[in-house]
Amino acid sequence: MRSIGLSNFESERLEEVCEAATIKPAALQVECHPYYQQNDLKKRLAPYGTVIESWYPIGHGDAGLINEPVFTELAKKYGKTNVQVILRWHIQAGNVIFPKSTDPQHIRENFDIFDFALTAEEMNEIAALDCGKRFYHATLEEQERNFSGWAPAD
Ligand SMILES: NC(=O)c1ccc[n+]([C@@H]2O[C@H](COP(=O)([O-])OP(=O)(O)OC[C@H]3O[C@@H](n4cnc5c(N)ncnc54)[C@H](OP(=O)(O)O)[C@@H]3O)[C@@H](O)[C@H]2O)c1
């Protein structure tokens, strides 16, 4: 059994690729966080069983996102940090997450999200934060510079 993943592939050709693939993509890696929840993309992926893998899952550490009052309130209720609430929201929303941290305490915290659960109402409150705001703004030229020389390892 093999798994295939796609990255940053949201074009109208997504369905074409998924229909043609005999092994359907297991995951599609895209920017996804409470300000950019990717609900339309999820609907498009559902027929293929492909899940969203979130990059920038905590908005690249954006303080405005992390300190949204709803996260502060829920963090207090569950005895967790705001970031743990965001990560828990991802898990319950069905997203695969790879939060990045260079801080050992944060890394420990980011794993410690499996002993509490947000209610349906709380998930809805977080759903209401979806506003189409992205944090990644590289131009096409910058993307080409960063990625055009990239090749998979042997
Ligand atoms: N495929 C693509 O095109 C693509 C594009 C962009 C990024 N990515 C990948 O996505 C991953 C995540 O990207 P990212 O690091 O920019 O965004 P991110 O995971 O949303 O945010 C990382 C930031 O959050 C902070 N943080 C992490 N855990 C925390 C915690 N528990 N409490 C408070 N702050 C915390 C980190 O600071 P500390 O280090 O201080 O904890 C860091 O500043 C990376 O592996 C990256 O390579 C992929």
The ligand as an SDF file (V2000), in Angstrom:
LIG
                    3D

 48 52  0  0  0  0  0  0  0  0999 V2000
    4.0430   23.2920    1.7010 N   0  0  0  0  0  0  0  0  0  0  0  0
    4.1860   24.6070    1.7820 C   0  0  0  0  0  0  0  0  0  0  0  0
    4.0640   25.3280    0.8100 O   0  0  0  0  0  0  0  0  0  0  0  0
    4.4820   25.2370    3.1050 C   0  0  0  0  0  0  0  0  0  0  0  0
    4.4600   26.6240    3.2130 C   0  0  0  0  0  0  0  0  0  0  0  0
    4.7020   27.2050    4.4460 C   0  0  0  0  0  0  0  0  0  0  0  0
    4.9900   26.4000    5.5540 C   0  0  0  0  0  0  0  0  0  0  0  0
    5.0140   25.0530    5.3970 N   0  0  0  0  0  0  0  0  0  0  0  0
    5.3470   24.1940    6.5690 C   0  0  0  0  0  0  0  0  0  0  0  0
    4.3490   24.3260    7.5660 O   0  0  0  0  0  0  0  0  0  0  0  0
    4.9370   24.1380    8.8520 C   0  0  0  0  0  0  0  0  0  0  0  0
    4.4770   25.2050    9.8030 C   0  0  0  0  0  0  0  0  0  0  0  0
    4.7990   26.5140    9.3260 O   0  0  0  0  0  0  0  0  0  0  0  0
    5.1380   27.7180   10.3030 P   0  0  0  0  0  0  0  0  0  0  0  0
    6.1260   27.3130   11.2730 O   0  0  0  0  0  0  0  0  0  0  0  0
    5.5240   28.8730    9.5050 O   0  0  0  0  0  0  0  0  0  0  0  0
    3.6930   28.0670   10.9480 O   0  0  0  0  0  0  0  0  0  0  0  0
    2.9640   27.5840   12.2680 P   0  0  0  0  0  0  0  0  0  0  0  0
    3.3060   26.1940   12.6580 O   0  0  0  0  0  0  0  0  0  0  0  0
    1.5340   27.9780   12.0770 O   0  0  0  0  0  0  0  0  0  0  0  0
    3.5600   28.6200   13.3660 O   0  0  0  0  0  0  0  0  0  0  0  0
    4.8380   28.5050   13.9130 C   0  0  0  0  0  0  0  0  0  0  0  0
    4.9910   29.6330   14.9090 C   0  0  0  0  0  0  0  0  0  0  0  0
    4.1530   29.3870   16.0370 O   0  0  0  0  0  0  0  0  0  0  0  0
    4.9320   29.4020   17.2270 C   0  0  0  0  0  0  0  0  0  0  0  0
    4.4450   28.3220   18.1220 N   0  0  0  0  0  0  0  0  0  0  0  0
    4.4740   26.9790   17.9030 C   0  0  0  0  0  0  0  0  0  0  0  0
    3.9420   26.3100   18.9310 N   0  0  0  0  0  0  0  0  0  0  0  0
    3.5630   27.2630   19.8400 C   0  0  0  0  0  0  0  0  0  0  0  0
    2.9580   27.2030   21.1220 C   0  0  0  0  0  0  0  0  0  0  0  0
    2.6150   26.0310   21.6870 N   0  0  0  0  0  0  0  0  0  0  0  0
    2.7170   28.3680   21.7740 N   0  0  0  0  0  0  0  0  0  0  0  0
    3.0410   29.5680   21.2180 C   0  0  0  0  0  0  0  0  0  0  0  0
    3.6150   29.6920   20.0010 N   0  0  0  0  0  0  0  0  0  0  0  0
    3.8820   28.5400   19.3200 C   0  0  0  0  0  0  0  0  0  0  0  0
    6.3560   29.1490   16.8020 C   0  0  0  0  0  0  0  0  0  0  0  0
    7.2400   29.8010   17.6790 O   0  0  0  0  0  0  0  0  0  0  0  0
    8.2450   28.9370   18.6430 P   0  0  0  0  0  0  0  0  0  0  0  0
    9.2900   28.3440   17.7550 O   0  0  0  0  0  0  0  0  0  0  0  0
    8.7360   29.9990   19.5800 O   0  0  0  0  0  0  0  0  0  0  0  0
    7.4310   27.8940   19.3370 O   0  0  0  0  0  0  0  0  0  0  0  0
    6.3920   29.8010   15.4180 C   0  0  0  0  0  0  0  0  0  0  0  0
    6.6240   31.2060   15.5430 O   0  0  0  0  0  0  0  0  0  0  0  0
    6.4520   24.1500    8.6550 C   0  0  0  0  0  0  0  0  0  0  0  0
    6.9150   22.8280    8.8250 O   0  0  0  0  0  0  0  0  0  0  0  0
    6.6220   24.6420    7.2440 C   0  0  0  0  0  0  0  0  0  0  0  0
    7.7380   24.0710    6.5820 O   0  0  0  0  0  0  0  0  0  0  0  0
    4.7490   24.4420    4.2150 C   0  0  0  0  0  0  0  0  0  0  0  0
  1  2  1  0
  2  3  2  0
  2  4  1  0
  4  5  1  0
  4 48  2  0
  5  6  2  0
  6  7  1  0
  7  8  2  0
  8  9  1  0
  8 48  1  0
  9 10  1  0
  9 46  1  0
 10 11  1  0
 11 12  1  0
 11 44  1  0
 12 13  1  0
 13 14  1  0
 14 15  2  0
 14 16  1  0
 14 17  1  0
 17 18  1  0
 18 19  2  0
 18 20  1  0
 18 21  1  0
 21 22  1  0
 22 23  1  0
 23 24  1  0
 23 42  1  0
 24 25  1  0
 25 26  1  0
 25 36  1  0
 26 27  1  0
 26 35  1  0
 27 28  2  0
 28 29  1  0
 29 30  1  0
 29 35  2  0
 30 31  1  0
 30 32  2  0
 32 33  1  0
 33 34  2  0
 34 35  1  0
 36 37  1  0
 36 42  1  0
 37 38  1  0
 38 39  2  0
 38 40  1  0
 38 41  1  0
 42 43  1  0
 44 45  1  0
 44 46  1  0
 46 47  1  0
M  CHG  2   8   1  16  -1
M  END
$$$$
